[in-house]
């Protein structure tokens, strides 16, 4: 079965080279890196997801955000 880099959980170097080369340079912005930058992920959840996450937090004796971080790291 052929790999699809768009859905593969482990994309490889070069997988998107053709798409990057096809881009119009006017659509690309270059910025200096910011060593103090942080990434914030806002997951979309329904009420059932939130309730289950709250139950897990109580079971583990942790905050909801701590449990969410653990789940993301384990994924």
N, C-alpha and C positions, 0 to 999 in steps of 0.2 A: 504494500500500500504506500502510495506516495505521501510525503510529508507536506503539510500546508503550513507555511510559516505564520500565517495569520491566526491560526488556531492552535499551533503547536505550543505546549507549555514550556518548551526549551528552544526558543529561536536561536539560530546560529549566526555567526558573523557572515555577512554577505547576503543574508536572506532578503533584505529589502534594498539592496544596491540598485536594482533596476528602477524601483519606484523613486528612490532618491535622485537618481540621475535624470529621470523624466520630469522632475519638478521644475517649474519656472523659477529661476533665481530671485525674481521679484517677490516670490511667496515665502522666502526664507529670511529670517532675522537672526543675526548673531549677537549674542550678549556675553559679557564677561561673567564668569562664574561668581557665585556668592557663597563663600564658605559658611556663612551663618544662615543660609536658606534652610527651610524645613518643608517637608511634604506632608500635607494633611489629606487623609482619605476620608471622604464622607460616604459611608455605605448607605445604600437605599434599603430600608427595611419596612416591612409591614408590622402591624400591631402584634401578630403572632410571633414574629422574629424577635421583637423587642421584649415580649413577655418571656420567651425562652431564654434570651440572653440575661434577663434579670434573674431568672431561676438559677442559671448556671453561676452567676455572680454570688448569689446567696449560698449555694452549695459549696463554692470554693472559698468563701469568706473574702471575696475581693470586690473591687468596684466594677461596674459595667465596662468602663473604659479599659481596665486591666485585663478583663476576660476577652474583650474584643481584640486587644493587641496580641494576646496569646493565640487566639484563633487565627488571626491573620498570619502570624509568624509560622504556625504549624501547617498552614495551607500550602 
